[in-house]
Amino acid sequence: MDLETFQSLPVEDVAELVRARGPKVCVFPVNGTRRWLMLEHPEQVRKAFVEAYLRIVGQRMIELFSMVFDHGIPTLLAPLLGPDLLDRPDEYLRLVAVGLSWFAVGEEFLDFYEAHDIRVRVYGDAGRYLPGADHAQLQDAFDQLARRTADHTSHRLFVGICAHDATERIAEIGADFVRQHGRPPSRAEVIQAYYGEYVEEVDLFIGFGRPAAFDMPILATGREDLYFTVSPSLYLDSHTLRAILYDHMYSRRVDEGSYDALSSADWQALSEFYALNRSAVLGLGQQHRTGQFWHPLPQVQLTEDMKRSWRVKGPSDD
């Protein structure tokens, strides 16, 4: 299966290939939303920012989540709020509070959960960071949503709120479990208590901007594949998602366990590639000349042999 063929397949066929590799868990923190909104819908922003944010960004997030589910991924973790955002101006915090509630009570989202048969849960440690009244109202809304979607079985959406550090929450889970059962909980039991049900380990993480993986406590094992879009998350389209899925399922599945399998030509190719990229570091970037935003710098150079084969012939899936 080469990339060009994979990109041309109907959505249903891609989903079947993804599902055949086992149920995937994807972490997709949607970031850069204000940038995207102000770039793509400046008129609406000038007229009524909050209304435009909730309506336009909310609809775009529904489209993106639908696209991910339609491509065969059954479980999606969507970290939405970290404590770093709580340091922003009050106007932004009010927007965040309304937006989080909208995930739980907005008619567009409720219709989306019904149409795609999505079970929804919230995870994290919001109670330690959100003001008491805001947290109680938000927790109640998501508790009601969890009950409302409890019978949905096709897809799962886990909404992350202040899930950056689970240390204290996990300690509480362990202490409560020991008091009740007289023994420490297993990993599966901790996961179930933290997320509301058992969740498999993460397969892929799709971030934006400066490479940093976050908000997937207990589920990150170091085996997950990490991807970072250069443009804000809301620009993600099916072509880019398929490129990620292809890389995850085919390109990265290389058996690196035995160097005896490498031919002399393979060693020569490695030597040429490493020599060409001796100083290259994935993740390096710089601030724009105004100092207002960061962007990555190009790093990797391909050998002439790699240039000839790039996107011409993908690895076999036999």
Backbone torsions as a table, in degrees:
resi	resn	phi	psi	omega
1	MET	NA	115.8	177.0
2	ASP	-96.8	166.3	-174.4
3	LEU	-62.5	-41.5	-178.2
4	GLU	-61.1	-42.3	177.4
5	THR	-64.7	-43.9	-179.9
6	PHE	-59.3	-41.0	-179.5
7	GLN	-66.6	-26.3	-175.3
8	SER	-90.5	-6.5	-176.9
9	LEU	-70.0	149.7	170.2
10	PRO	-60.6	153.7	-178.4
11	VAL	-55.3	-40.9	-177.6
12	GLU	-62.1	-36.4	179.9
13	ASP	-71.0	-39.6	176.2
14	VAL	-61.6	-45.4	179.8
15	ALA	-59.2	-39.0	179.3
16	GLU	-65.0	-41.0	177.8
17	LEU	-64.7	-40.9	179.4
18	VAL	-64.8	-46.4	-179.2
19	ARG	-64.3	-31.7	-179.3
20	ALA	-65.6	-21.6	178.5
21	ARG	-85.9	5.6	-178.6
22	GLY	100.0	156.1	-178.5
23	PRO	-61.8	125.2	-176.5
24	LYS	-95.5	144.0	172.8
25	VAL	-113.4	120.0	-177.7
26	CYS	-116.6	133.9	173.4
27	VAL	-104.1	124.8	-175.8
28	PHE	-136.5	83.7	174.9
29	PRO	-74.9	119.0	-177.2
30	VAL	-84.0	108.3	-176.3
31	ASN	-122.5	162.2	-179.2
32	GLY	77.3	24.7	-173.4
33	THR	-67.3	-40.8	-179.4
34	ARG	-67.2	-39.6	177.1
35	ARG	-58.8	-48.9	-179.2
36	TRP	-59.6	-45.4	-177.8
37	LEU	-63.3	-44.4	-177.7
38	MET	-71.2	-27.4	177.2
39	LEU	-78.8	-39.9	-173.1
40	GLU	-92.4	-25.7	-175.7
41	HIS	-136.4	57.7	-175.3
42	PRO	-63.2	-35.1	-178.7
43	GLU	-65.3	-45.5	179.5
44	GLN	-65.0	-35.8	179.2
45	VAL	-64.5	-43.1	-179.3
46	ARG	-65.5	-32.9	-177.5
47	LYS	-76.2	-47.9	-176.7
48	ALA	-160.5	94.2	-172.0
49	PHE	-62.0	-50.5	-175.0
50	VAL	-62.3	-46.5	-179.3
51	GLU	-62.4	-42.0	179.8
52	ALA	-65.8	-40.8	-179.0
53	TYR	-61.2	-50.6	-177.1
54	LEU	-63.9	-44.3	-175.1
55	ARG	-73.7	-51.6	-171.9
56	ILE	-79.4	-47.8	179.1
57	VAL	-66.0	-41.3	178.5
58	GLY	-58.8	-45.1	179.8
59	GLN	-65.0	-39.2	179.5
60	ARG	-66.5	-37.1	177.9
61	MET	-65.4	-39.0	176.2
62	ILE	-61.0	-43.0	178.9
63	GLU	-62.0	-42.4	-179.2
64	LEU	-67.0	-46.5	179.0
65	PHE	-61.4	-39.7	177.3
66	SER	-60.8	-44.3	-179.4
67	MET	-60.6	-43.3	179.2
68	VAL	-63.4	-47.1	178.9
69	PHE	-62.9	-42.4	-178.0
70	ASP	-64.4	-23.2	179.3
71	HIS	-88.7	14.7	169.3
72	GLY	97.6	7.0	177.9
73	ILE	-94.4	116.4	-174.4
74	PRO	-85.6	-22.1	-174.1
75	THR	-125.9	124.7	-177.2
76	LEU	-127.3	125.9	171.9
77	LEU	-100.6	125.9	-177.4
78	ALA	-122.4	87.1	174.5
79	PRO	-64.8	124.6	-174.8
80	LEU	-111.6	-27.7	-173.7
81	LEU	-147.1	128.0	172.8
82	GLY	-117.1	163.3	-176.4
83	PRO	-63.7	-21.3	177.8
84	ASP	-63.1	-30.6	179.1
85	LEU	-73.2	-19.9	-178.8
86	LEU	-73.2	-9.5	177.8
87	ASP	-87.5	0.2	-177.4
88	ARG	-82.5	172.3	-176.8
89	PRO	-57.9	157.3	-177.0
90	ASP	-58.1	-35.6	-179.4
91	GLU	-60.4	-41.3	179.6
92	TYR	-68.3	-38.4	179.7
93	LEU	-64.5	-38.2	176.4
94	ARG	-63.2	-39.2	177.8
95	LEU	-63.0	-43.2	179.8
96	VAL	-61.7	-45.5	-178.9
97	ALA	-60.5	-45.7	179.3
98	VAL	-65.7	-42.2	-178.8
99	GLY	-63.1	-42.1	178.7
100	LEU	-63.6	-41.8	178.2
101	SER	-63.6	-35.7	-178.7
102	TRP	-62.1	-32.6	176.1
103	PHE	-60.0	-29.6	-174.7
104	ALA	-96.5	-28.1	-173.2
105	VAL	-125.3	-11.0	-178.0
106	GLY	-65.4	135.6	-176.9
107	GLU	-61.0	-37.7	179.9
108	GLU	-61.4	-42.7	179.9
109	PHE	-71.8	-39.7	179.0
110	LEU	-62.5	-41.1	176.8
111	ASP	-64.0	-38.7	178.8
112	PHE	-62.7	-45.3	179.1
113	TYR	-61.8	-38.1	179.5
114	GLU	-70.3	-46.9	-175.1
115	ALA	-64.1	-35.4	-177.9
116	HIS	-101.5	6.8	177.2
117	ASP	53.9	55.8	-174.0
118	ILE	-103.5	129.3	172.4
119	ARG	-92.1	128.8	-172.0
120	VAL	-117.4	135.0	174.0
121	ARG	-139.4	155.2	174.7
122	VAL	-108.4	143.2	177.8
123	TYR	-134.9	163.2	-179.5
124	GLY	125.4	-157.6	-174.7
125	ASP	-137.9	50.3	-174.3
126	ALA	-60.1	-31.8	-176.5
127	GLY	-61.2	-23.6	-179.4
128	ARG	-84.9	-14.4	-171.4
129	TYR	-123.3	-33.2	179.8
130	LEU	-84.3	146.0	175.4
131	PRO	-55.1	147.6	-172.9
132	GLY	-50.9	-49.6	-177.5
133	ALA	-65.6	-42.9	179.8
134	ASP	-63.1	-43.4	-178.8
135	HIS	-65.6	-43.9	-178.6
136	ALA	-61.5	-42.9	179.9
137	GLN	-66.3	-42.9	-179.0
138	LEU	-67.7	-43.6	-180.0
139	GLN	-62.3	-40.4	178.5
140	ASP	-62.5	-41.5	-179.8
141	ALA	-64.0	-43.0	-179.9
142	PHE	-73.5	-30.8	174.4
143	ASP	-62.8	-42.7	177.4
144	GLN	-64.2	-39.5	179.0
145	LEU	-65.3	-40.3	178.5
146	ALA	-60.7	-41.6	178.0
147	ARG	-67.0	-39.5	-177.8
148	ARG	-65.1	-35.0	-175.9
149	THR	-103.9	9.7	-173.1
150	ALA	-59.5	-29.2	-177.4
151	ASP	-88.6	-2.2	179.1
152	HIS	-76.4	135.8	-171.7
153	THR	-126.1	-12.1	-174.3
154	SER	-75.9	-40.7	-176.3
155	HIS	-139.2	158.9	177.0
156	ARG	-130.4	135.0	175.6
157	LEU	-123.4	120.1	177.6
158	PHE	-108.7	116.2	-178.1
159	VAL	-92.9	120.3	-177.5
160	GLY	-94.7	126.5	177.6
161	ILE	-128.6	114.8	-178.1
162	CYS	53.4	52.8	-178.3
163	ALA	-105.0	24.4	-174.4
164	HIS	-73.9	-29.7	-176.8
165	ASP	-143.3	108.4	-175.1
166	ALA	-96.5	9.4	-172.3
167	THR	-56.2	-54.5	-176.2
168	GLU	-68.1	-38.1	179.6
169	ARG	-64.7	-42.3	180.0
170	ILE	-67.4	-36.5	176.2
171	ALA	-61.7	-41.5	177.5
172	GLU	-64.1	-41.8	178.6
173	ILE	-60.0	-44.2	179.8
174	GLY	-64.0	-43.7	-179.4
175	ALA	-64.6	-44.0	178.7
176	ASP	-62.5	-39.7	-178.1
177	PHE	-66.4	-42.1	179.7
178	VAL	-63.1	-40.6	178.9
179	ARG	-62.9	-37.2	-176.7
180	GLN	-82.3	-35.3	-170.6
181	HIS	-117.6	-10.1	177.7
182	GLY	74.5	17.5	178.0
183	ARG	-153.9	160.0	176.8
184	PRO	-70.2	149.6	178.5
185	PRO	-75.6	153.0	173.5
186	SER	-77.9	170.0	177.7
187	ARG	-58.2	-44.8	-179.7
188	ALA	-61.3	-38.5	-179.9
189	GLU	-69.4	-35.7	176.4
190	VAL	-66.0	-44.9	179.0
191	ILE	-59.3	-45.6	-179.0
192	GLN	-62.0	-40.4	179.9
193	ALA	-69.8	-36.6	-176.9
194	TYR	-75.9	-44.1	-175.9
195	TYR	-95.8	-9.0	-178.1
196	GLY	93.7	-15.4	175.0
197	GLU	-166.5	167.1	-177.9
198	TYR	-70.8	136.8	177.1
199	VAL	-127.7	134.5	178.7
200	GLU	-69.6	165.8	179.7
201	GLU	-67.0	155.6	-174.5
202	VAL	-69.6	138.9	176.3
203	ASP	-98.8	-42.6	-179.8
204	LEU	-148.3	148.0	-178.1
205	PHE	-124.6	126.6	-179.4
206	ILE	-116.0	99.5	-179.8
207	GLY	-103.3	-172.5	179.9
208	PHE	-139.5	138.6	172.8
209	GLY	79.9	-138.8	-177.6
210	ARG	-57.0	124.8	-177.0
211	PRO	-60.1	115.9	176.8
212	ALA	-161.2	122.8	178.7
213	ALA	-99.4	136.9	-172.1
214	PHE	-158.1	169.7	170.7
215	ASP	58.1	41.6	172.2
216	MET	-137.6	58.7	-175.3
217	PRO	-56.1	140.3	174.2
218	ILE	71.8	-27.6	-174.5
219	LEU	-88.5	-17.3	178.7
220	ALA	-81.8	125.5	-176.7
221	THR	-117.3	-7.3	-172.9
222	GLY	92.4	-7.7	177.7
223	ARG	-97.2	-6.1	-179.4
224	GLU	-72.3	148.2	176.7
225	ASP	-90.3	131.9	-175.6
226	LEU	-106.9	133.6	178.2
227	TYR	-133.2	144.1	-178.7
228	PHE	-136.3	115.7	178.5
229	THR	-74.9	148.4	179.3
230	VAL	-80.8	-33.7	176.8
231	SER	-95.1	157.9	-179.8
232	PRO	-50.5	152.1	-173.0
233	SER	-53.5	-35.0	-175.1
234	LEU	-70.5	-8.3	174.3
235	TYR	-84.0	-8.0	-178.9
236	LEU	-55.8	133.0	176.9
237	ASP	-128.2	177.9	-174.9
238	SER	-65.6	-33.7	179.1
239	HIS	-62.9	-44.9	179.6
240	THR	-68.8	-41.5	177.9
241	LEU	-60.6	-42.0	179.8
242	ARG	-66.8	-35.7	176.2
243	ALA	-61.4	-40.3	177.9
244	ILE	-65.9	-46.8	-178.9
245	LEU	-63.4	-39.5	178.5
246	TYR	-62.8	-46.1	178.7
247	ASP	-60.5	-43.5	-178.0
248	HIS	-64.2	-42.4	-173.6
249	MET	-85.9	-30.7	-173.1
250	TYR	-119.1	-55.6	-170.6
251	SER	-65.1	-37.4	-176.6
252	ARG	-86.9	-6.4	-177.0
253	ARG	-86.4	66.1	-179.2
254	VAL	-108.2	131.9	177.9
255	ASP	-78.8	104.4	-179.4
256	GLU	-102.4	18.3	-173.9
257	GLY	-78.7	-23.6	-174.7
258	SER	-130.4	112.6	176.7
259	TYR	-72.4	-16.2	178.9
260	ASP	-64.7	-22.7	-177.8
261	ALA	-77.3	-15.0	-179.0
262	LEU	-77.6	131.1	177.4
263	SER	-81.2	171.5	176.8
264	SER	-62.4	-32.7	177.4
265	ALA	-67.3	-37.5	177.4
266	ASP	-63.1	-44.6	-179.9
267	TRP	-63.5	-37.5	178.8
268	GLN	-66.6	-40.9	178.6
269	ALA	-63.4	-42.0	177.6
270	LEU	-62.3	-44.6	-178.8
271	SER	-60.9	-44.0	-179.7
272	GLU	-65.6	-41.4	-177.8
273	PHE	-66.7	-45.8	-179.1
274	TYR	-66.9	-37.3	178.6
275	ALA	-63.7	-38.1	-179.0
276	LEU	-70.7	-25.7	-174.4
277	ASN	-121.1	31.6	-176.1
278	ARG	-57.0	-33.6	-177.7
279	SER	-105.6	6.0	-178.2
280	ALA	-77.2	137.7	179.2
281	VAL	-135.3	114.3	177.0
282	LEU	-65.6	129.8	-179.5
283	GLY	109.0	-12.1	177.3
284	LEU	-69.7	143.9	178.3
285	GLY	-156.9	-170.4	177.7
286	GLN	-153.1	162.3	175.3
287	GLN	-78.3	145.7	172.3
288	HIS	-60.9	156.8	-174.5
289	ARG	-56.7	-24.3	177.8
290	THR	-81.9	-13.2	-178.3
291	GLY	77.6	13.8	-174.4
292	GLN	-96.7	-15.7	176.0
293	PHE	-156.2	159.5	-179.2
294	TRP	-103.0	146.7	173.2
295	HIS	-142.2	149.5	-179.3
296	PRO	-73.1	158.6	176.3
297	LEU	-107.5	144.6	175.5
298	PRO	-63.5	140.7	-175.4
299	GLN	-127.5	-59.0	-167.6
300	VAL	-76.2	132.7	171.0
301	GLN	-109.3	138.3	-179.8
302	LEU	-94.9	145.2	171.7
303	THR	-70.7	165.4	-179.3
304	GLU	-60.7	-38.2	178.1
305	ASP	-63.9	-41.0	179.3
306	MET	-67.2	-37.2	178.4
307	LYS	-61.5	-39.0	-178.6
308	ARG	-67.8	-34.6	-175.9
309	SER	-94.1	-8.8	-175.3
310	TRP	-62.3	122.9	178.3
311	ARG	61.5	16.6	177.0
312	VAL	-98.7	-44.2	-178.8
313	LYS	-138.5	117.0	179.2
314	GLY	-88.4	167.5	178.9
315	PRO	-65.3	150.8	-178.6
316	SER	-73.4	148.1	174.5
317	ASP	-109.3	21.0	178.5
318	ASP	-65.3	NA	NA
